[in-house]
Amino acid sequence: MQKFLLANIAISRLASAQQTLPAEWIDPDTGHRVTRLSRVAGTASLYFHQNAYSAHGKKLVVTNPHGIATINLATRQIEQVVEGRVNILVTGHKTGRIYMSKHDYRLEPNVTFSPDMKWIVFRSNMLGPTHVHAVEIAKAR
């Protein structure tokens, strides 16, 4: 019974922390807008050498605990496209690098540029759980 109670408390705290994570902010050091694209902890962008964008460049492919999803870069709408366990997708291209002071580098950020070159997209655990983020290349006004 005690293990069940502790598990429920842990799940409750995780759910509460998940709801309090910021969805968007202006980085005070650089003046750039940062947007958390994912809503489910454990969502990850693909490796930097994989083509993670749809042919028209409007959607980003990510993995999450439920399978494979796409994120519409204009609307931020998330669509689950494959349910269940998935293997790594490999196609290739793009590279880049970004450094975040609170990022735990045991998790590779796997940085890419959006096809329109307006965003740098990466995964990070800088807020605790792993999420996919985008940094607007132009400084916020």
N, C-alpha and C positions, 0 to 999 in steps of 0.2 A: 504494500500500500504506500509506503514511504517513497519507493522508487517511482511509482505512478504519480504521486504528488509532485516530486521534484521534476519529473519530466514535463508535467503540465505547466509548472512555474517557468521552466526554461523556454518552452514553446511560447508561452504568453509574453515573456520578456523579448524574445526574438521578434515576434510579430509587432510588438509595440515599438521596438527600435527601428524596424523596417518602415513603419509609418512615419517616423520622425526624420528620416533621412531627407536632406534637401533635394529637390528636383532640379534646381537651377540656382546659380550664384555667380557673382563677379569675383574673380580671384583678386584679392587686395594687392598682391605683389606684382601682377602682370597687367591687370585691367581687362583680362579676357573673360568672356562668358563661358562657364562650364555648365553643361547640361547632362543630367543622369538620364540616359536613354532607356534603360531597363527598369522594370518594376519588380522582378523576381530575383531574390538573392541567388547567387550561383550562376547568373547569366554571364556568358563569356563571349568576347569577340574572337574571331578566328586568328590564327597566327599571321604575322605581318607578311609572310610570303604567299598567303592564300588570297584569292580574289573573293572578298566577302560581300561584294556588291552585285545587285541585279544588273542585267544587260543595259538597262536604261539609266542605271546609277541612282535610282530613287529609293531603293531599299537596301538595308544592311542585313546580312545573314548572321545570326548568332546561335549559340547553343545555350540551352537552359536545362534545369533539372527535369523538364518534361520532354525534351527532344530538340528540335530545330525550329526557330522562329525567325520572322523577318520584322524589321523595324522600319516603318516609312519615315524617311528623314525629314520630310516636310510636315507631316501631321503628328509624328511620334506614335502612330497607331502600331500596335504589336499584333502580329498574326502568327499563331502556332501552325506550322506547316507540316511537321512530322512529329508524331507522338511516340514516346518510348525511347529506349536507349539508342544512341547513334554512335557511329564511328567517326573518326576525324575526317573532315573534308579537305582535299588538297587540290589546288589548281595552280596558284602561283602569281605573284608580282607584288609591287608596292613595298616600301620600307619607310622607316622614320623612327624618331626617338623623342620621348618627352620624359621629364623627370618630375616627380611629385614628392614633396617633402614627407608626407605621411604614408606613402605607399610602401608596403612590405614587399621587397623585391624577390621573395621566394616565388611570388606570382609574377610571371612575365607580363608586362603591359601590352605587348603586341600592337603597336601603334600603326595606324594607317591614315591616309588622307581620304576624305570623301571624294567621289568622282568630280564634284564641282569645285574642289580645292578650297572650300569655305570652312571646313571643319577638320580637326584632328580627332580621330576616334581611337579609344583605347579602353582596356579593361583595367580596373583598379579595385583594391580593397582599402583605399585611403579613408573611407567612412566606416570601415568594419567589414561588412559582407562584400563579396565580389559583385560588381555591377559594370555595365558598359557605360562609358561617358563620352561626351564630345566637347571639344574646346573650339569655340569660334575663333578663327584665325584673325579676323578683324577685331580690334579692341572695341569693347562696349562703350557706348556714348554716355 
